[in-house]
Amino acid sequence: MRNGGSVRVMAGATGVALLTVCLAACGGSGHPDTPKGPGGGADAKPHAAAPLKRVPDIGDRLWKQVPGDTRQVVAVYGDGKDSADSTVALYEKTGSVWKQQRTWSAHNGRKGWTTDHHEGDKRSPVGVFTLSDAGGVLPSPGTKLPYTRSAAFQAPHYWKKSYWNDFDYVIAIDYNRVKGTPPNDPTRPQGQSKGGSIWLHMDHGSGTSACVSQPKADMEYLLRTLDPKEHPVVVMGDKADLKA
């Protein structure tokens, strides 16, 4: 384990019940959509753009929700309100300026986005959410975030084979969950109807039930780069809502 991060290990048997709750949000149902094609990591690259006073294309409504001590922002720009396609970019702050470090293609909820997410609506919630905990089937690639490795994250094998590795790496999006717990902890402070277990996780080539998915190389990059000391957040939504 590098960089002082902590590792939590859960036995597969004890975590099976927890995964059942997570599947509704992160993996879809027992009949997931047919993938449209492989996730693309080829476009992920460092970005040489000029420093910025704030993360671009984020309107005042959401920007005011970014904590003042945040120095890492994962921005998810959805193609459209009803689109499952999106672009992710990582921005880091040095002094008083922001700089885009890297960008890549991703997927969000298969029906798009919503400002009032509910269980089963197949849309990702628009908003600003902290990123506090990570985990997955595979060992930590060297993350600074608290990391729970457990076989309980394994996607069920009655799903299409292309979905089996979705949860090899996950980062919990702090929507309707308790920070400081494993990503597959089923506790939902706002109630079951508001959904939950919404993650950044690995891509299978098409939309999710509410999560944001991306290629393995980009998940590894985020896990190695996000630092609790920098108070990372994700700002996510369709482009129109992000600019509002």
LOKE-597372 format. One record per residue (C-alpha): x, y, z; residue in three letters. Coordinates in steps of 0.02 Angstrom, whole numbers, plus 32768, in hexadecimal, padded with zeros to 4 digits. Layout:
% LOKE-597372
XYZAla;...
This chain:
% LOKE-597372
800080008000Met;804980A77FCCArg;8037815A8006Asn;7FF0813780B2Gly;7F4680FB8075Gly;7EE6807C80DCSer;7EA87FD480A1Val;7E0B7F7C80E0Arg;7DF67EC580B3Val;7D4B7E7380BDMet;7D267DBB80B1Ala;7CBC7D8F801AGly;7C387D34807FAla;7C167DC780F3Thr;7C067E418065Gly;7B8D7DE47FF4Val;7AF47E368043Ala;7B417EE2802DLeu;7B5B7EC67F73Leu;7AA47E9F7F59Thr;7A777F537F85Val;7B017F9A7F17Cys;7ACF7F3D7E7ALeu;7A317FA37E62Ala;7A9480447E4CAla;7B3E80117E0BCys;7B297F7B7D9EGly;7A7A7F867D5DGly;79FB7EFD7D69Ser;7A097E477D3DGly;79E87E7B7C89His;7A697F047C65Pro;7A6D7F617BC1Asp;7AD07F187B33Thr;7B7A7F6E7B2FPro;7B977FE07A9BLys;7C527FC57A97Gly;7CED7FC37B05Pro;7D1480527B79Gly;7D9880C77B32Gly;7E3480F37B93Gly;7E9A81267AFBAla;7E6481DB7B08Asp;7E9F81E77BBDAla;7F3782597BBDLys;7F8782E87C1BPro;7F4183927BEDHis;7FAB842A7BCCAla;7F2184AD7BDCAla;7F4385537C2FAla;7F1E85677CEAPro;7E6B85937D15Leu;7E1A85F97D9FLys;7D9385737DAFArg;7D6184CF7D5FVal;7D1384FB7CB5Pro;7C5D84E47C83Asp;7C2284D87D38Ile;7BA1855D7D62Gly;7B9585BF7E04Asp;7B0A85507E4BArg;7B7A84B67E54Leu;7C22850F7E66Trp;7BE7855C7F09Lys;7BCF84AB7F4CGln;7C85847C7F32Val;7CD984877FDEPro;7D5885117FF2Gly;7DE284978020Asp;7DC884277F88Thr;7E61841E7F18Arg;7E2E838B7EA9Gln;7D9083897E3FVal;7D5582F87DD4Val;7CE1834B7D55Ala;7C6682DB7CF9Val;7C1C83347C62Tyr;7B8482D57C22Gly;7B6282E47B68Asp;7AA983057B86Gly;7A1C82F47C03Lys;79E4824F7BB8Asp;7A8F82107B7ESer;7AF881867BCCAla;7B9A81CE7B85Asp;7C0B82467BE3Ser;7CBB828A7BF1Thr;7D1F828D7C92Val;7DAB83067CBCAla;7E1883177D56Leu;7E4283C67D90Tyr;7EBF83F17E18Glu;7ED984967E71Lys;7F8284E17E94Thr;7F8185857EF0Gly;7EEB85E37EACSer;7EE185927E00Val;7E9C84F07DBATrp;7EEA84857D32Lys;7E9F83F67CD0Gln;7F0F835E7CE6Gln;7EBA82D97C7DArg;7E1982B17C20Thr;7DC382127BE0Trp;7D1E81CA7BA3Ser;7CA1817C7C1CAla;7BED81457C33His;7B6581797CADAsn;7AB3813E7CCEGly;7A6A80ED7C33Arg;79D581657C34Lys;7A4281FD7C56Gly;7A3D82767CE9Trp;79C582B87D6DThr;79C2833D7DF4Thr;794D82CE7E5BAsp;7996821F7E58His;792C818D7E94His;794C80D37EA0Glu;793C807E7DF8Gly;792A81197D8AAsp;79C880E97D27Lys;7A06819D7D30Arg;7AA181E17D85Ser;7A88826C7E06Pro;7AC1831B7DD9Val;7B26836E7E62Gly;7BC683857EC4Val;7BF982F07F2EPhe;7C9282CB7F96Thr;7D0082337F72Leu;7D3381DE8013Ser;7D4281207FFFAsp;7D7780A07F7FAla;7D7D7FE47F69Gly;7D687F547EF1Gly;7D8D7EA17EC6Val;7E437EC67E9BLeu;7ECC7EFF7F10Pro;7EE47FB97F23Ser;7F517FFF7E97Pro;7F9F80787F13Gly;7F1180E97F47Thr;7F1681697FD2Lys;7E5B81547FEFLeu;7E2580D1806FPro;7E1380338007Tyr;7DAB7F978029Thr;7DDB7EFD7FC7Arg;7D537E787FC7Ser;7D0E7DED7F5AAla;7C637E327F89Ala;7C7A7EB77F03Phe;7C7B7E337E79Gln;7BF17E4F7DFAAla;7B7E7DB67DECPro;7BA87D407D5FHis;7AF57D377D22Tyr;7B187DE47CDBTrp;7B687DF17C2FLys;7C1F7DC47C34Lys;7C517E737C01Ser;7C0B7EB07CA8Tyr;7C6A7E387D18Trp;7CFB7EAF7D39Asn;7C947F4C7D58Asp;7CBE7F4F7E11Phe;7D747F1B7E0BAsp;7D947FCF7E40Tyr;7D1380477E88Val;7D1380F37ED9Ile;7C78811D7F3EAla;7C1D81BC7F0EIle;7BDD82047FB1Asp;7B2782097F80Tyr;7AB081C48005Asn;7B388163805FArg;7B9F816B80FEVal;7C5081AB80E2Lys;7CDC8144812BGly;7C89809C8106Thr;7CAE80208079Pro;7C5C80517FD4Pro;7BE47FBD7FDFAsn;7BA37FEB808CAsp;7AE57FEA8071Pro;7AB9807780EBThr;7A5380FF8095Arg;7A3681958108Pro;79B281E38095Gln;795381408084Gly;794E80B38005Gln;78DE81107F8ASer;796581937F69Lys;79DA810D7F25Gly;7A9080F97F50Gly;7B2B80907F34Ser;7B5D81057EA7Ile;7C1180ED7E77Trp;7C9B81187DFFLeu;7CC5806B7DBBHis;7D09800E7D25Met;7CB380197C7DAsp;7C5B7F927C18His;7C3C7FFF7B80Gly;7B8C80427B9FSer;7B2080A07C1EGly;7B0D806E7CD4Thr;7A7C80717D4DSer;7ABC81127D9FAla;7B7981047DB1Cys;7C0381527D48Val;7C6F80CF7CF2Ser;7D1780E17C9EGln;7DA780767C59Pro;7E1780167CD1Lys;7EAE80857CB0Ala;7E4B811F7CE0Asp;7E0780D07D7FMet;7EB980A37DAFGlu;7EEF81557D8ATyr;7E68819D7DF9Leu;7E8C81237E85Leu;7F45814F7E83Arg;7F26820B7E73Thr;7E9482377EE4Leu;7ED1826B7F90Asp;7E648282802BPro;7ED58312805ELys;7E9C836F7FC1Glu;7DE283547FEDHis;7DB083107F41Pro;7D0083227EFCVal;7CA482EE7E60Val;7C3B83707E05Val;7BC883117D90Met;7B35832C7D1EGly;7AFF834F7C6CAsp;7B5483E67C21Lys;7ABA84557C29Ala;7A9B84347CE3Asp;7B5484497D0ALeu;7B5484F77CBELys;7AB1852E7D12Ala;
